[in-house]
Amino acid sequence: MEHKIKKVVLAYSGGLDTSIIIPWLKENFDGCEVIAVAADVGQGAELSGLEEKAKKTGASKLYIADLKKQLVEDYIWPTLKADAEYEEKYLLGTSFARPLIAKRLVEIARAEGADAIAHGCTGKGNDQVRFELAIKAFAPEMKIIAPWRIWDIKSRDEEIDYAEAHDIPLNITRETNYSKDKNLWHLSHEGLDLEDPANEPQYDKILELGVSPEKAPDKPAYVTVAFEKGVPVKVDGEKLCGVDLIAKLNKVGGENGIGIIDLLENRLVGMKSRGVYETPGGTILYHAHRKLEELCLDKDTFHFKQIVGQKFSELVYDGKWFTPLREALSAFVDSTQETVTGDVKLKLYKGNIIDAGAVSPYSLYNEEIATFSEDHVYNQADAEGFINLFGLPIAVQAMKKQKDQK
């Protein structure tokens, strides 16, 4: 016989999904106690008034866990150092936040003696996997309740019906009911008109972190990012903590139309989905970091690291943060970052990032060797023997074909 659920810890945002889950849990699990946990990952004003709202809808208490510093230092920086982009576009803003939040949920569930952890992820999405794999990594015995996989509600319209029937206040309407996820790194938009790939996104209607390139200033903005061992530490000479550094770059990037992508992505669960992502500061950091690696990494490491970055992005996207392979890849990446120190200057102009110079004490660029002017280092005559040996397999193949044709 299954153990009775007396106390549930709920991943709570105050949005549509989690707002109706509190009364639903109490109705369907014999009036169980619901403890709401909101993770502060930099969503700002979305956290205001949450405690009153959570308790009004039936929660016994609300934890607000400040996870911003951890998100940056333990999740964003390792992903940035790996140059990990899912499908060469998505900077994983939602993906790496979920394992961190789930880990905190487990910690609170343990402290509260909870019988189960609940989340508001849909049965069609990636986040259910990301949350649950992380929960399994720290509490494999914990029961997980995913209402979207078991209740009779089939759409966001029906969720709104349920909320209205239970007098749950909402800050959305049926017409503005985009599914959004916001943290200090990014903001995602899904649903409504975006569900048809034929529709051009209504950027003036949906953008929140910045403006469209068309509405960006006609004058470019310059920004210089300093890195130490692959980690950004300064913007325009000002030393900043990770949270403030990202906020500063989000501002200047957003003002110049940087980091807006329209992505038709391949979800882990097998379907394609369409979303618009705003990642202004992150897009600047990825560009600057890669530029510095061009300067400081040797060819073999630079090329192999591109392969590692692709695999790293897939692991993060698929919710496999707490796995031996992700940890091993991070160890490799960290070893490559020992010399990724220096300054990168960029010009931001109407959605474009234009290189404007990079310097590093570990630069492998040697002007004396690479110059088109006269030099006394590189003997161009040496190239003939190199090409003869490098091209030997091609020459042998050609000789074989000629022999066969006779």
C-alpha positions in Angstrom: 0.0 0.0 0.0 1.4 3.4 -1.0 2.4 5.7 1.8 -0.1 8.5 2.5 1.0 11.9 1.3 0.8 14.3 4.2 3.3 17.0 3.2 4.4 18.2 -0.2 7.1 20.6 -1.2 6.1 22.5 -4.4 8.4 24.3 -6.8 6.5 27.5 -6.9 6.8 30.5 -9.2 3.4 32.2 -8.6 2.6 31.8 -12.3 -0.4 30.1 -13.8 0.7 26.5 -13.4 1.9 26.5 -9.8 -0.8 28.9 -8.6 -3.5 26.3 -9.4 -1.4 23.3 -8.2 -1.6 24.3 -4.6 -5.4 23.9 -4.3 -5.3 20.9 -6.7 -2.8 19.1 -4.4 -4.9 19.8 -1.3 -8.1 18.5 -3.1 -6.5 15.4 -4.5 -4.2 14.3 -1.6 -6.6 14.5 1.3 -5.9 18.1 2.4 -2.1 17.5 2.5 0.1 20.4 3.7 1.7 22.2 0.8 5.0 24.1 1.3 5.8 26.4 -1.5 9.5 27.0 -2.5 10.3 29.9 -4.8 13.8 30.1 -6.2 15.2 33.6 -6.6 17.3 33.2 -9.8 17.1 36.8 -10.8 13.5 37.1 -12.0 13.1 40.3 -10.0 9.6 41.8 -9.7 8.0 38.3 -10.3 8.8 37.5 -6.7 6.9 40.4 -5.1 3.8 39.4 -3.3 4.5 35.7 -3.6 4.2 34.9 0.1 0.7 36.4 0.4 -0.4 34.7 -2.9 1.0 31.3 -1.9 -0.7 31.3 1.5 -4.0 32.7 0.1 -4.2 29.8 -2.3 -3.5 27.2 0.4 0.2 26.9 1.1 1.3 26.6 4.8 4.4 28.6 4.2 6.7 29.9 1.4 10.5 29.7 1.2 12.3 32.1 -1.1 15.7 30.7 -1.8 18.3 33.2 -3.1 20.2 31.1 -5.6 21.5 33.9 -7.9 25.2 33.6 -6.8 25.2 29.8 -7.0 23.5 29.9 -10.4 26.2 32.2 -11.8 29.3 30.6 -10.2 28.3 26.9 -10.3 26.2 26.6 -13.4 26.5 29.6 -15.8 30.3 30.0 -15.6 31.0 26.3 -16.2 28.6 26.3 -19.2 30.1 29.5 -20.6 33.7 28.2 -20.2 32.6 25.1 -22.2 31.1 27.4 -25.0 28.1 25.2 -24.8 25.2 26.2 -27.1 22.3 23.8 -27.7 21.8 23.5 -31.5 24.3 26.3 -32.0 21.8 29.0 -30.8 20.3 28.4 -27.4 22.4 29.5 -24.4 20.7 27.1 -22.0 19.1 29.8 -19.7 16.3 27.6 -18.5 18.3 24.3 -18.7 21.0 25.0 -16.1 18.7 26.7 -13.6 16.5 23.6 -13.1 19.0 21.3 -11.5 20.0 24.0 -9.1 16.4 24.7 -8.1 15.7 20.9 -7.8 18.7 20.5 -5.5 17.3 23.2 -3.2 13.9 21.5 -3.3 15.4 18.3 -2.0 17.2 20.1 0.8 14.0 21.8 2.0 12.0 18.6 1.6 14.5 16.8 3.8 14.5 19.5 6.4 10.6 19.6 6.4 10.2 15.9 6.5 8.1 16.0 3.3 6.7 12.9 1.7 6.8 14.3 -1.9 8.1 17.0 -4.2 5.8 18.5 -6.8 6.4 20.6 -9.9 4.3 22.3 -12.5 6.2 21.1 -15.6 4.1 19.8 -18.4 4.3 16.3 -19.7 5.4 17.6 -23.1 8.4 19.6 -21.9 12.0 19.3 -21.0 11.8 20.7 -17.5 10.0 17.7 -16.1 13.2 15.7 -17.0 15.6 18.3 -15.6 13.8 18.6 -12.3 13.3 14.9 -11.8 16.8 13.8 -12.8 18.2 16.2 -10.3 15.8 15.1 -7.6 16.8 11.5 -8.3 20.5 12.4 -7.9 19.9 13.6 -4.3 16.8 11.8 -3.1 16.2 8.7 -5.3 13.5 7.5 -2.9 11.5 10.7 -3.0 8.0 10.6 -4.5 7.5 13.1 -7.3 4.1 14.5 -8.2 3.7 16.0 -11.6 0.0 17.2 -11.9 0.2 17.9 -15.6 0.8 14.2 -16.2 -2.2 13.1 -14.1 -4.9 15.8 -13.9 -7.8 16.3 -16.3 -6.7 19.9 -17.3 -5.6 19.8 -20.9 -4.7 23.4 -21.8 -3.7 26.8 -20.4 -7.2 28.0 -21.1 -8.5 25.3 -18.9 -6.0 26.2 -16.2 -7.4 29.8 -16.3 -10.9 28.3 -16.0 -9.7 26.4 -12.9 -8.1 29.5 -11.4 -11.2 31.6 -11.9 -13.4 28.9 -10.4 -11.1 28.9 -7.3 -10.7 32.7 -7.0 -7.0 32.5 -7.7 -5.7 35.9 -8.8 -3.7 35.9 -12.1 -1.5 38.6 -13.7 -2.2 37.4 -17.2 -5.1 37.3 -19.7 -5.9 34.7 -22.3 -4.6 37.1 -24.9 -1.2 37.7 -23.2 -0.8 34.2 -21.9 2.7 33.4 -23.3 4.6 30.8 -21.4 7.7 32.5 -20.0 10.7 31.7 -18.0 12.9 34.4 -16.6 16.1 34.5 -14.7 19.2 36.7 -14.5 20.6 35.1 -17.7 17.6 35.1 -20.0 13.9 35.4 -20.8 12.1 32.8 -22.9 8.7 33.2 -24.7 6.6 30.3 -26.0 3.0 29.7 -27.0 0.2 31.7 -28.6 1.2 33.0 -32.1 4.7 31.6 -31.7 3.3 28.1 -32.0 3.1 28.6 -35.7 6.6 28.8 -37.3 5.1 30.8 -40.2 4.4 33.7 -37.9 7.0 36.4 -37.4 7.5 37.1 -33.7 5.8 40.3 -32.5 9.0 41.7 -30.9 7.6 45.0 -30.0 4.9 43.1 -28.0 7.0 40.4 -26.3 10.5 41.8 -25.7 11.3 42.7 -22.1 15.1 42.7 -21.7 15.8 45.0 -24.6 14.7 46.3 -28.0 14.6 44.9 -31.5 17.6 45.7 -33.7 15.5 48.2 -35.7 14.8 50.2 -32.6 18.4 50.2 -31.3 20.5 53.4 -31.4 22.1 54.5 -34.7 25.4 54.9 -32.8 27.4 51.8 -31.8 28.3 51.1 -28.2 31.7 49.7 -27.1 32.2 47.3 -24.2 35.3 45.6 -22.9 35.1 42.4 -21.0 38.1 41.1 -18.9 38.4 37.4 -18.2 40.5 35.4 -15.7 40.9 31.7 -16.5 37.8 31.8 -18.6 35.6 33.6 -16.1 34.5 37.2 -16.8 35.5 39.5 -13.9 35.4 43.1 -15.3 33.3 45.2 -17.6 35.0 48.4 -18.9 37.6 48.1 -16.2 35.1 47.8 -13.3 35.5 44.7 -11.2 32.0 43.1 -10.6 30.6 40.0 -9.0 29.0 37.6 -11.5 25.4 38.7 -10.8 26.1 42.4 -11.3 28.4 41.7 -14.3 25.6 39.9 -16.1 23.1 42.6 -15.2 25.3 45.3 -16.6 25.8 43.5 -19.9 22.1 42.7 -20.1 21.5 46.4 -19.9 23.9 47.5 -22.6 23.2 44.4 -24.7 19.4 44.9 -24.5 19.7 48.6 -25.4 21.5 47.6 -28.6 19.2 44.7 -29.7 21.7 42.0 -28.8 20.9 38.4 -28.1 17.4 37.8 -29.6 16.9 34.4 -31.2 14.0 32.7 -32.8 14.6 29.0 -32.3 12.8 25.9 -33.5 14.4 23.4 -31.2 14.4 19.7 -30.8 13.0 18.9 -27.4 14.3 16.0 -25.4 10.9 14.4 -25.4 10.9 14.1 -29.2 8.9 17.0 -30.6 10.0 20.3 -32.1 9.0 23.5 -30.2 9.4 27.1 -31.2 10.5 29.8 -28.8 12.0 33.3 -28.7 14.8 33.8 -26.3 16.3 37.0 -25.0 19.9 36.6 -23.7 21.7 40.0 -24.2 24.4 39.8 -21.6 25.0 36.1 -22.2 25.4 36.6 -26.0 28.1 39.2 -25.4 29.9 37.0 -22.9 29.9 34.0 -25.3 31.2 36.1 -28.1 34.0 37.6 -26.0 35.0 34.3 -24.5 35.3 32.6 -27.8 37.4 35.5 -29.2 39.8 35.2 -26.3 40.1 31.4 -26.8 40.9 32.1 -30.5 43.9 34.0 -29.1 45.0 31.7 -26.3 44.2 28.1 -27.2 46.3 26.0 -29.6 44.6 24.6 -32.7 44.1 21.0 -31.4 42.6 22.1 -28.1 40.4 24.7 -29.7 39.0 22.3 -32.2 38.5 19.5 -29.7 36.8 21.8 -27.3 34.2 22.6 -29.9 33.2 18.9 -29.9 33.2 18.9 -26.1 31.0 22.1 -26.1 28.4 20.4 -28.2 28.2 17.3 -26.0 28.2 19.5 -22.9 25.2 21.5 -24.2 23.3 18.3 -24.9 23.9 17.0 -21.3 22.7 20.3 -19.8 19.7 20.5 -22.1 18.8 16.9 -21.3 18.9 17.5 -17.5 22.1 15.5 -17.0 24.0 18.1 -14.9 24.6 15.8 -12.0 26.3 13.1 -14.0 29.9 11.7 -14.1 30.3 12.7 -17.8 29.2 16.3 -17.2 31.6 16.6 -14.3 34.4 15.0 -16.3 33.8 17.4 -19.2 33.9 20.3 -16.8 37.3 19.1 -15.5 38.6 19.0 -19.0 37.2 22.4 -19.8 38.7 23.9 -16.6 42.2 22.6 -17.7 41.8 24.4 -21.0 41.0 27.7 -19.3 44.3 28.2 -17.4 45.5 30.6 -20.1 42.1 32.1 -21.1 42.9 35.5 -19.5 42.8 38.9 -21.1 40.5 41.7 -22.4 38.1 41.6 -25.3 36.7 44.8 -26.8 33.4 44.6 -28.7 31.3 47.0 -30.7 27.6 46.6 -30.4 25.4 47.8 -33.2 21.8 47.1 -33.9 21.8 43.4 -32.9 25.4 42.8 -34.2 28.5 42.1 -32.2 31.6 43.3 -34.0 35.2 42.4 -32.8 37.2 45.5 -31.8 40.4 44.0 -30.5 41.6 41.4 -27.9 44.7 41.2 -25.8 46.1 38.5 -23.5 49.4 37.8 -21.7 49.0 34.2 -23.0 48.4 35.1 -26.6 49.7 32.5 -29.1 49.5 34.9 -31.9 53.1 35.8 -33.0 53.2 38.8 -35.3 56.8 38.1 -36.3 55.8 34.7 -37.7 52.4 35.7 -39.2 53.5 38.9 -40.8 53.2 39.5 -44.6 56.3 41.8 -44.3 59.9 40.5 -44.3 60.7 38.2 -41.3 63.7 36.2 -40.1 61.7 33.5 -38.3 59.7 31.6 -40.9 61.6 30.0 -43.9 59.0 29.9 -46.6 61.1 27.3 -48.6 60.3 24.8 -45.8 56.7 24.7 -46.9 57.6 22.7 -50.1 58.7 19.7 -48.1 55.8 19.9 -45.7 53.3 20.0 -48.6 55.0 17.0 -50.3 54.6 14.9 -47.2 51.2 16.2 -46.2 49.9 15.6 -49.7 51.6 12.2 -50.2 48.4 10.1 -49.7 46.7 12.2 -52.4 49.6 11.8 -54.8 49.7 8.0 -54.1 45.9 7.7 -54.8 46.3 9.7 -58.1 49.2 7.5 -59.2 47.1 4.4 -58.5 44.2 5.8 -60.6 46.5 6.6 -63.5 48.0 3.1 -63.4 44.6 1.5 -63.4 43.5 3.6 -66.4 46.3 2.4 -68.6 
